[in-house]
Amino acid sequence: MPNINDMTVGSPTRGILRFALPLILGYILQQMYLIIDAAIVGRWIGVGALAAVGASSSVMFLVMGFCNGSCAGFAIPIAQAFGAKDFPKMRAYVANAMRIALVLAVVITLLSCSFCSKILAIVNTPHDIFQDAWIFLFLQFLAIPFTFAYNLLAGFIRALGNSKQPFYFLIFSSLLNILLDVILILWLRQGVMGAGIATLLSQGFSSLLCWTYIRREMKMLIPQGEERCYDNKKISILLNNGVPMGLQFSITGVGIIMLQSANNALGTIYVASFTAAMRIKYLFTCVFENIGMAMATYCGQNIGAQKIDRVRLGILSSMKIMLVYFVLTMLIIYPFADEMMMLFVNSGEQEVIRNAALFMRIANYFYPALGLLTILRYSIQGLGYSNLSMLSGVMEMMARCGVSLWLVPALAFTGVCLGDPVAWIAADAFLIPAIVLLYRHLKKLMPQVA
């Protein structure tokens, strides 16, 4: 079957890279259009508009993180059933996952849109950018059903080891978003509203492409007959995997909101600096995230096939890949951080450039901690222990809250720069012993694990 990738056989390194590379390329492209989006806003509208787009980025991380995390969690039982070659069970999981996602999408969209203004007030959004920030955030919340649809359907496709097709859809979505930015912001002069509408429409098209592809090319995922029936046990299993994974992102997001709230209180210049730095940071760190996502599918398939030794080999292989990439980032970020920030603002905005470059360089030193975090966290999730991985999110949240309450008041923007590194180290302190103990536990239970 050309549309799937069975990672229970063959070289773990080759299988992980084959799965991860399309994911990495897709998310780099996605981050590129976010960078272009911010560059268009910052250079053609102004620093205030750039700050407005970024003022609620931590809130978006919390909400969208829950959506994305939940959908990734729903895909884990599907990957496990695929690894066990139990295809009727796999399709039953698909049917019930769609039910859950529909309910979550409607509820989260309604709640988010209703409390948009209060959310911006909570994160200390400066008064001079509040209206533009509200418009952008509201439009982002309206796109939640499309975000849910894309991530759920792409998760189904990836559960079978096919990461190439979602990559192609991200290419289309990214190019469409850039085109719409040019039309709505530069030609029609819609400002921040144009940026929000462009994101909403591109998300809708990417989810439609995923659905069309599954119906035409991956019919083995489409439930038939009794497989479509509501199954309370499967709903419970899906929720036990999806909700903790979603909450993990949301819990992490609470810490990021605390950090951004402390940063927003420093003023519009620092909001713009934070926004620019985060856009570039996500361009580099999405590689770590996608190596981790590859490990979730890899571990899910191999635990379903009862091949626990391949799980250990896969984790070691992914760590080597991560360290090679870290060296590459050091060669790019340290010498060129200032130049990268000039994508967003004119060279005269030296304070914004200096602060954003400092943020990037400090974070870069600690990328191995982030890489280890994503590999171990997603591996634990792929093994079916999402509740355990969620605790690492609690550690991240506590660390960022501590930085927000003590380091930012003492060190100002330098304290903000230390928020991510401290959080990553705190999560690793939990995840390293957790994965060791879990592996030993599964090694003993292997005859009973399916």
C-alpha positions in Angstrom: 0.0 0.0 0.0 1.9 3.1 -1.2 0.0 5.5 1.1 1.2 4.1 4.3 4.5 3.7 6.2 4.9 0.7 8.5 7.5 1.7 11.1 7.4 -1.6 12.9 10.0 -3.0 10.5 13.3 -1.8 9.0 15.8 0.8 10.3 14.3 3.0 13.0 16.5 6.0 11.9 15.4 5.7 8.3 11.7 5.2 9.3 11.7 8.2 11.6 13.4 10.4 9.1 11.1 9.3 6.3 8.1 10.2 8.4 9.6 13.3 10.0 11.1 15.1 7.0 7.7 15.9 5.3 6.4 17.1 8.7 9.4 19.3 9.2 9.3 20.8 5.7 5.5 21.4 6.1 5.8 23.1 9.4 8.8 25.2 8.3 6.7 26.3 5.3 3.9 27.1 7.7 6.2 29.1 9.9 7.5 30.9 6.9 4.1 32.1 6.0 3.6 33.3 9.6 6.9 35.2 9.3 5.8 36.7 6.0 2.5 37.5 7.6 4.2 39.3 10.5 6.7 41.0 8.1 3.9 42.4 6.0 2.0 43.7 9.0 5.2 45.1 10.7 6.7 46.8 7.7 3.6 48.0 5.8 1.3 48.8 8.7 3.6 49.5 11.6 5.2 48.3 14.9 1.8 48.8 16.7 0.1 46.5 14.3 2.9 43.9 14.7 2.4 44.1 18.5 -1.4 43.7 18.0 -0.9 40.5 16.0 1.5 39.1 18.7 -0.2 40.4 21.8 -2.4 37.3 22.0 0.0 34.7 20.7 0.2 33.0 24.1 -3.6 32.8 24.2 -3.6 31.3 20.7 -1.0 28.7 21.9 -3.3 27.7 24.7 -6.4 27.3 22.7 -5.0 26.0 19.5 -2.5 23.9 21.5 -5.5 22.1 23.1 -7.1 21.5 19.7 -3.8 20.2 18.1 -2.8 18.2 21.1 -6.2 16.5 21.4 -6.2 15.6 17.7 -2.7 14.2 18.0 -3.9 12.1 21.0 -6.9 10.8 19.1 -4.5 9.5 16.4 -2.5 7.3 18.9 -5.1 4.5 19.3 -5.5 4.5 15.5 -1.7 4.1 15.1 -1.7 1.3 17.7 -4.6 -0.5 16.0 -2.8 -0.1 12.6 0.4 -1.5 14.1 -1.6 -4.5 15.4 -3.2 -4.8 11.9 -6.7 -4.6 13.5 -8.3 -2.5 10.7 -12.0 -2.7 11.8 -10.9 -1.5 15.3 -8.9 1.3 13.7 -11.9 2.5 11.7 -14.1 2.4 14.7 -11.7 4.7 16.5 -11.8 7.1 13.5 -15.6 7.3 13.7 -15.7 8.0 17.4 -12.8 10.5 17.2 -14.8 12.5 14.7 -17.8 12.7 17.1 -15.6 14.0 19.9 -13.8 16.5 17.7 -17.1 18.0 16.5 -18.4 18.6 20.0 -15.1 20.1 21.2 -14.8 22.4 18.2 -18.2 23.9 18.6 -17.9 24.3 22.4 -14.3 25.8 22.3 -15.3 28.2 19.4 -18.3 29.6 21.2 -16.5 30.0 24.5 -13.4 31.6 23.0 -15.3 34.1 20.9 -17.5 35.1 23.8 -14.6 35.9 26.1 -12.2 37.5 23.5 -12.1 41.0 25.2 -11.7 39.6 28.7 -8.8 37.4 27.5 -6.9 40.4 26.1 -7.5 42.3 29.3 -6.1 39.4 31.4 -2.8 39.4 29.4 -2.3 43.2 29.9 -2.7 44.1 26.2 -1.6 47.8 25.9 -4.6 50.1 25.3 -3.2 51.6 22.0 -3.3 48.2 20.3 -6.3 46.6 22.0 -8.8 47.1 19.2 -6.6 45.6 16.5 -5.6 42.8 18.8 -9.3 42.0 19.5 -10.1 41.8 15.7 -7.2 39.5 15.0 -7.9 37.2 18.0 -11.6 37.0 17.2 -10.9 35.9 13.6 -8.4 33.3 14.9 -11.0 31.9 17.2 -13.5 31.7 14.3 -11.0 29.4 12.5 -11.0 26.8 15.4 -13.4 24.4 13.6 -11.1 24.4 10.6 -8.1 23.9 12.8 -9.7 20.9 14.5 -10.8 19.4 11.1 -7.3 19.7 9.6 -5.4 18.4 12.6 -7.8 15.5 13.1 -7.8 14.4 9.5 -4.1 14.9 9.1 -3.6 12.9 12.3 -5.6 10.0 10.8 -3.3 10.1 7.7 -0.1 10.2 9.8 -1.3 7.4 12.0 -0.8 5.1 9.0 2.8 6.5 8.5 1.9 8.9 5.6 3.3 12.3 6.5 3.8 13.4 2.9 0.2 14.2 2.0 -0.4 16.6 4.9 2.8 18.3 3.9 1.5 18.9 0.4 -1.7 20.4 1.9 0.4 22.7 4.1 2.2 23.9 1.0 -1.1 24.8 -0.6 -2.4 26.4 2.6 0.7 28.5 3.1 0.9 29.8 -0.4 -2.8 30.6 -0.3 -2.3 32.5 3.0 0.5 34.5 1.6 -1.5 35.4 -1.5 -4.5 36.4 0.6 -2.2 38.5 2.8 -1.0 40.4 -0.3 -4.5 40.9 -1.6 -6.2 41.8 1.7 -3.4 43.8 3.4 -1.5 45.5 0.6 -4.2 45.9 -2.1 -7.4 46.2 -0.2 -5.8 47.9 2.9 -7.7 45.7 5.4 -4.9 45.9 8.0 -4.9 43.4 10.9 -8.4 42.2 9.9 -6.9 41.1 6.5 -4.3 39.0 8.2 -7.0 37.2 10.3 -9.2 36.6 7.3 -6.3 35.1 5.3 -5.5 32.6 8.1 -9.2 31.6 8.5 -9.7 30.9 4.7 -6.4 29.0 4.2 -7.2 26.8 7.2 -10.6 26.0 5.7 -9.1 24.9 2.4 -6.4 22.7 4.0 -9.0 20.8 6.0 -11.1 20.3 2.8 -8.1 18.9 1.0 -7.5 16.4 3.8 -11.0 15.2 3.7 -11.0 14.8 -0.1 -7.8 12.9 0.0 -9.0 10.4 2.6 -12.2 9.7 0.7 -10.3 9.1 -2.6 -7.0 7.5 -1.6 -7.1 6.2 1.9 -10.5 4.4 2.0 -9.2 1.9 4.6 -9.7 4.8 7.1 -13.4 5.2 6.2 -15.7 3.5 8.7 -18.3 1.1 7.4 -21.5 -0.5 8.9 -21.1 -1.2 12.6 -17.7 0.5 12.7 -19.6 3.8 12.6 -21.6 3.1 15.8 -21.0 5.0 19.0 -18.7 2.9 21.2 -18.4 4.1 24.8 -15.3 2.1 25.5 -13.5 3.5 22.4 -14.7 7.0 23.3 -13.2 6.6 26.7 -9.8 5.4 25.3 -9.8 8.3 22.8 -10.5 10.8 25.5 -7.9 9.3 27.8 -5.3 9.8 25.0 -6.6 13.1 23.5 -7.7 15.2 26.5 -4.5 14.8 28.5 -2.4 15.6 25.4 -4.6 18.7 24.8 -4.4 19.7 28.4 -0.7 19.3 28.3 -0.4 22.1 25.7 -3.0 24.2 27.5 -1.2 23.8 30.8 2.0 24.8 29.1 0.0 27.7 27.5 -1.0 29.0 30.9 2.7 29.5 31.8 3.3 31.2 28.4 0.3 33.5 29.0 1.8 34.4 32.4 5.1 35.1 30.7 3.5 37.2 27.9 1.4 39.0 30.4 4.5 40.0 32.3 6.2 41.0 29.0 3.1 43.0 27.8 3.2 45.1 30.9 6.7 46.2 29.9 5.2 48.2 26.9 4.5 48.0 23.2 8.2 47.9 22.2 8.7 44.7 24.2 5.4 43.2 22.8 6.8 43.8 19.3 10.2 42.4 20.3 8.5 39.3 21.7 6.3 38.9 18.6 9.3 39.1 16.2 11.4 36.7 18.3 8.7 34.1 18.7 8.0 34.0 14.9 11.6 33.2 14.2 11.9 30.9 17.2 9.0 28.7 16.0 10.6 28.5 12.6 13.6 26.7 14.2 11.9 24.9 17.0 9.2 23.3 14.8 11.9 20.8 13.7 12.2 19.5 17.3 8.4 19.4 17.6 8.0 17.3 14.4 10.8 14.9 15.4 8.7 14.4 18.5 5.5 13.9 16.5 7.3 11.3 14.4 8.2 9.5 17.6 4.5 9.5 18.7 3.5 7.5 15.6 6.6 5.4 15.7 6.1 4.4 19.3 2.3 3.9 18.7 2.9 1.5 15.8 5.6 -0.4 17.6 3.8 -0.8 20.9 0.8 -2.0 18.9 3.1 -4.6 17.3 4.6 -5.5 20.7 8.1 -4.5 19.7 9.3 -2.6 22.8 13.0 -2.9 21.9 12.4 -0.9 18.7 11.0 1.9 20.9 14.3 2.2 22.7 16.2 2.2 19.4 13.9 4.8 18.0 14.4 7.2 20.9 18.2 6.9 20.7 18.1 7.5 16.9 15.9 10.6 17.3 18.3 12.0 19.9 21.1 11.8 17.4 19.1 13.5 14.7 18.2 16.2 17.2 21.8 17.0 18.2 22.9 17.3 14.5 20.1 19.8 13.9 21.1 21.7 17.1 24.6 22.3 15.7 23.1 23.7 12.5 20.9 26.1 14.4 23.9 27.5 16.3 25.7 28.2 13.1 22.7 30.2 11.8 21.1 31.9 14.8 24.1 33.2 16.8 25.7 35.3 14.0 22.5 36.3 12.1 19.9 36.9 14.8 19.9 40.7 14.4 19.5 40.5 10.6 16.6 38.1 10.9 14.7 40.5 13.2 15.0 43.2 10.4 12.5 41.2 8.5 9.8 42.6 10.7 10.8 46.2 11.4 12.9 48.9 9.8 16.6 49.0 10.7 15.8 52.2 12.7 13.9 50.2 15.3 17.1 49.2 17.1 15.5 48.5 20.5 13.1 46.0 19.0 15.8 44.4 17.0 18.2 44.2 19.9 15.7 42.7 22.3 14.4 40.1 19.9 17.9 39.0 18.9 18.8 38.6 22.6 15.7 36.4 23.0 16.7 34.2 20.1 20.3 33.7 21.2 19.5 32.8 24.8 16.8 30.3 23.7 19.2 28.7 21.1 21.7 27.7 23.8 19.1 25.5 25.4 17.7 23.8 22.2 19.0 20.4 23.3 16.8 20.6 26.4 13.8 21.3 24.1 14.7 18.5 21.7 15.0 16.0 24.5 11.6 17.3 25.9 9.8 16.8 22.6 11.2 13.3 21.9 10.5 11.9 25.4 7.1 13.6 25.7 5.8 12.4 22.4 7.3 8.9 22.9 5.4 8.6 26.2 2.2 9.7 24.5 2.7 7.2 21.6 3.1 4.4 24.2 -0.4 5.4 25.4 0.5 7.2 28.7 -0.7 10.7 27.9 -1.6 11.3 31.6 2.1 10.9 32.4 3.3 13.2 29.7 0.8 15.8 30.8 2.7 16.2 34.1 5.7 17.5 32.2 3.4 20.3 31.0 2.6 21.1 34.6 6.4 21.4 35.3 6.7 23.8 32.3 3.8 25.9 33.6 5.2 26.1 37.1 8.6 27.1 35.8 7.2 29.9 33.5 5.0 31.2 36.3 8.0 31.4 38.6 10.0 33.3 35.9 7.0 35.7 35.4 6.6 36.4 39.1 10.3 36.7 40.1 12.7 37.0 37.2 10.8 39.4 34.9 10.3 42.0 37.7 14.0 41.7 38.6 15.6 41.4 35.1 12.9 42.9 32.8 13.1 41.6 29.2 16.2 39.4 30.1 13.8 37.5 32.5 11.4 37.0 29.6 14.2 35.5 27.6 14.9 33.0 30.3 11.3 31.8 30.5 11.5 29.0 27.8 14.9 27.6 28.9 13.9 27.3 32.5 10.6 25.6 31.5 12.4 23.1 29.2 14.9 22.1 31.9 12.1 21.7 34.4 10.1 19.4 32.1 13.2 17.3 31.3 13.9 16.8 35.0 10.5 14.9 35.1 10.6 13.2 31.7 14.0 11.5 31.9 13.2 9.4 34.9 9.7 8.9 33.7 10.7 7.3 30.3 13.3 5.1 32.1 10.7 3.7 34.6 8.0 3.4 31.9 10.3 1.4 29.6 11.2 -1.0 32.4 7.6 -1.4 33.2 6.6 -2.1 29.6 9.5 -4.5 29.2 8.0 -6.7 32.1 4.4 -6.4 30.8 5.3 -6.9 27.1 3.4 -10.2 26.7 0.2 -8.5 27.9 0.7 -5.2 25.9 -1.3 -4.9 22.7 
